[in-house]
Amino acid sequence: MREFLYFCAMDTEKLIKAVVQCIYNVRGVLMPGYLETVYKRALAVELENNGFKTETEKAIHVFYHGVEVGFFRADLIVEDCLIVELKSVEVLTKAHEVQLVNYLTATGIENGLLVNFGEKFAIKRKFRTYRPHASRT
């Protein structure tokens, strides 16, 4: 099994707190109604303006018994150790959470944030390894 292992050079909790603040900054300017791509670009600008290394639409390859069987594109990867998956939907569903956890599993990245910029604004923290009652930021 080929697995990406990412190492977070900065304190993960401080990073997540700073990224959440950037998310709130974007939400304060861009209210509901825009496409997901608008929020993604705005958040990338906000993160980069705050000094964070940010990759958008990074291809992540999925392997099965050493054979590539597919790939996906992560919305944002911050500092090589946090995946931020953005939505602009009425409400987040369990399928959105599962999608992020699958991204975390495929990359080996431990932490992720699922963000809904839709009418019911929400931020959920997800982990690659199971942690009971730890999905809220």
C-alpha positions as a LaTeX table, in Angstrom:
\begin{tabular}{lrrr}
\hline
Residue & $x$ (\AA) & $y$ (\AA) & $z$ (\AA) \\
\hline
Met1 & 0.00 & 0.00 & 0.00 \\
Arg2 & 1.41 & 3.35 & $-0.99$ \\
Glu3 & 0.56 & 5.98 & 1.60 \\
Phe4 & 1.53 & 9.61 & 1.80 \\
Leu5 & 2.85 & 10.60 & 5.18 \\
Tyr6 & 2.77 & 14.28 & 5.96 \\
Phe7 & 4.56 & 15.92 & 8.82 \\
Cys8 & 3.19 & 19.14 & 10.26 \\
Ala9 & 6.08 & 21.45 & 11.08 \\
Met10 & 3.95 & 23.83 & 13.12 \\
Asp11 & 1.74 & 23.13 & 16.11 \\
Thr12 & $-1.41$ & 21.51 & 14.71 \\
Glu13 & $-3.80$ & 23.10 & 17.18 \\
Lys14 & $-2.41$ & 26.59 & 16.53 \\
Leu15 & $-2.60$ & 25.97 & 12.79 \\
Ile16 & $-6.23$ & 24.86 & 12.97 \\
Lys17 & $-7.16$ & 27.83 & 15.13 \\
Ala18 & $-5.53$ & 30.23 & 12.66 \\
Val19 & $-7.18$ & 28.55 & 9.67 \\
Val20 & $-10.58$ & 28.71 & 11.37 \\
Gln21 & $-10.05$ & 32.44 & 11.90 \\
Cys22 & $-9.27$ & 32.80 & 8.19 \\
Ile23 & $-12.49$ & 30.94 & 7.39 \\
Tyr24 & $-14.46$ & 33.35 & 9.58 \\
Asn25 & $-12.73$ & 36.29 & 7.88 \\
Val26 & $-13.91$ & 35.05 & 4.49 \\
Arg27 & $-17.41$ & 34.39 & 5.81 \\
Gly28 & $-17.56$ & 37.93 & 7.16 \\
Val29 & $-17.07$ & 39.33 & 3.67 \\
Leu30 & $-18.66$ & 36.72 & 1.42 \\
Met31 & $-22.12$ & 35.77 & 2.62 \\
Pro32 & $-24.08$ & 32.71 & 1.37 \\
Gly33 & $-24.93$ & 32.36 & $-2.28$ \\
Tyr34 & $-21.59$ & 32.10 & $-4.07$ \\
Leu35 & $-20.26$ & 29.00 & $-5.76$ \\
Glu36 & $-17.81$ & 26.81 & $-3.84$ \\
Thr37 & $-14.98$ & 27.92 & $-6.14$ \\
Val38 & $-15.42$ & 31.55 & $-5.06$ \\
Tyr39 & $-15.04$ & 30.63 & $-1.38$ \\
Lys40 & $-12.07$ & 28.37 & $-2.20$ \\
Arg41 & $-10.23$ & 31.14 & $-4.03$ \\
Ala42 & $-11.05$ & 33.68 & $-1.32$ \\
Leu43 & $-9.88$ & 31.34 & 1.44 \\
Ala44 & $-6.66$ & 30.58 & $-0.44$ \\
Val45 & $-6.00$ & 34.34 & $-0.70$ \\
Glu46 & $-6.76$ & 34.82 & 3.01 \\
Leu47 & $-4.50$ & 31.94 & 4.04 \\
Glu48 & $-1.63$ & 33.08 & 1.81 \\
Asn49 & $-2.01$ & 36.67 & 3.06 \\
Asn50 & $-1.57$ & 35.26 & 6.56 \\
Gly51 & 1.65 & 33.49 & 5.58 \\
Phe52 & 0.38 & 29.93 & 5.15 \\
Lys53 & 1.60 & 27.58 & 2.44 \\
Thr54 & $-1.57$ & 26.62 & 0.57 \\
Glu55 & $-2.20$ & 24.23 & $-2.31$ \\
Thr56 & $-5.53$ & 24.19 & $-4.12$ \\
Glu57 & $-6.98$ & 21.35 & $-6.17$ \\
Lys58 & $-4.00$ & 19.12 & $-5.41$ \\
Ala59 & $-4.35$ & 15.71 & $-7.05$ \\
Ile60 & $-4.29$ & 12.88 & $-4.51$ \\
His61 & $-3.92$ & 9.38 & $-5.93$ \\
Val62 & $-5.69$ & 6.37 & $-4.41$ \\
Phe63 & $-3.92$ & 3.01 & $-4.48$ \\
Tyr64 & $-5.22$ & $-0.53$ & $-4.01$ \\
His65 & $-2.59$ & $-3.26$ & $-3.60$ \\
Gly66 & $-0.01$ & $-0.91$ & $-5.05$ \\
Val67 & $-2.07$ & $-0.08$ & $-8.14$ \\
Glu68 & $-3.50$ & 3.38 & $-8.69$ \\
Val69 & $-7.28$ & 3.00 & $-8.86$ \\
Gly70 & $-8.32$ & 6.62 & $-8.87$ \\
Phe71 & $-7.62$ & 10.12 & $-7.72$ \\
Phe72 & $-9.39$ & 13.13 & $-6.32$ \\
Arg73 & $-8.59$ & 16.78 & $-5.89$ \\
Ala74 & $-8.42$ & 18.19 & $-2.40$ \\
Asp75 & $-9.90$ & 21.70 & $-2.19$ \\
Leu76 & $-7.11$ & 23.05 & 0.00 \\
Ile77 & $-4.09$ & 21.58 & 1.72 \\
Val78 & $-2.55$ & 23.95 & 4.27 \\
Glu79 & 1.07 & 23.63 & 5.42 \\
Asp80 & 1.15 & 20.05 & 4.04 \\
Cys81 & $-0.77$ & 18.80 & 7.08 \\
Leu82 & $-4.38$ & 20.00 & 7.02 \\
Ile83 & $-7.03$ & 19.29 & 4.40 \\
Val84 & $-9.81$ & 21.85 & 4.12 \\
Glu85 & $-12.84$ & 20.63 & 2.17 \\
Leu86 & $-15.31$ & 23.34 & 1.21 \\
Lys87 & $-18.99$ & 23.11 & 0.43 \\
Ser88 & $-21.65$ & 25.64 & $-0.46$ \\
Val89 & $-24.79$ & 23.65 & 0.26 \\
Glu90 & $-27.94$ & 24.03 & 2.32 \\
Val91 & $-26.63$ & 21.66 & 5.02 \\
Leu92 & $-23.68$ & 19.33 & 5.42 \\
Thr93 & $-24.44$ & 15.62 & 5.22 \\
Lys94 & $-22.74$ & 12.49 & 6.50 \\
Ala95 & $-21.56$ & 11.86 & 2.92 \\
His96 & $-19.57$ & 15.13 & 3.02 \\
Glu97 & $-17.89$ & 13.99 & 6.25 \\
Val98 & $-17.09$ & 10.57 & 4.80 \\
Gln99 & $-15.60$ & 12.22 & 1.72 \\
Leu100 & $-13.18$ & 14.22 & 3.87 \\
Val101 & $-12.22$ & 11.20 & 5.99 \\
Asn102 & $-11.49$ & 9.26 & 2.79 \\
Tyr103 & $-9.23$ & 12.10 & 1.64 \\
Leu104 & $-7.43$ & 12.01 & 4.99 \\
Thr105 & $-7.03$ & 8.24 & 4.75 \\
Ala106 & $-5.66$ & 8.36 & 1.21 \\
Thr107 & $-3.08$ & 11.03 & 2.07 \\
Gly108 & $-2.09$ & 10.02 & 5.58 \\
Ile109 & $-2.91$ & 13.53 & 6.76 \\
Glu110 & $-4.42$ & 13.35 & 10.25 \\
Asn111 & $-6.56$ & 16.51 & 10.44 \\
Gly112 & $-9.22$ & 18.00 & 8.24 \\
Leu113 & $-11.82$ & 20.74 & 8.32 \\
Leu114 & $-15.14$ & 20.47 & 6.53 \\
Val115 & $-16.61$ & 23.91 & 5.90 \\
Asn116 & $-20.06$ & 24.83 & 4.65 \\
Phe117 & $-20.29$ & 28.40 & 3.35 \\
Gly118 & $-23.97$ & 27.83 & 2.56 \\
Glu119 & $-26.97$ & 29.19 & 4.43 \\
Lys120 & $-26.21$ & 27.01 & 7.48 \\
Phe121 & $-22.58$ & 27.97 & 7.98 \\
Ala122 & $-20.65$ & 25.20 & 9.71 \\
Ile123 & $-17.12$ & 24.05 & 10.40 \\
Lys124 & $-16.48$ & 20.43 & 11.39 \\
Arg125 & $-13.15$ & 18.96 & 12.33 \\
Lys126 & $-12.48$ & 15.42 & 11.19 \\
Phe127 & $-9.61$ & 13.02 & 11.85 \\
Arg128 & $-8.03$ & 10.22 & 9.86 \\
Thr129 & $-8.03$ & 7.99 & 12.94 \\
Tyr130 & $-11.28$ & 7.48 & 14.82 \\
Arg131 & $-11.81$ & 9.74 & 17.83 \\
Pro132 & $-15.21$ & 9.54 & 19.50 \\
His133 & $-17.02$ & 12.87 & 19.94 \\
Ala134 & $-14.19$ & 14.88 & 18.42 \\
Ser135 & $-15.77$ & 16.15 & 15.20 \\
Arg136 & $-16.51$ & 19.72 & 16.29 \\
Thr137 & $-14.12$ & 22.62 & 16.25 \\
\hline
\end{tabular}
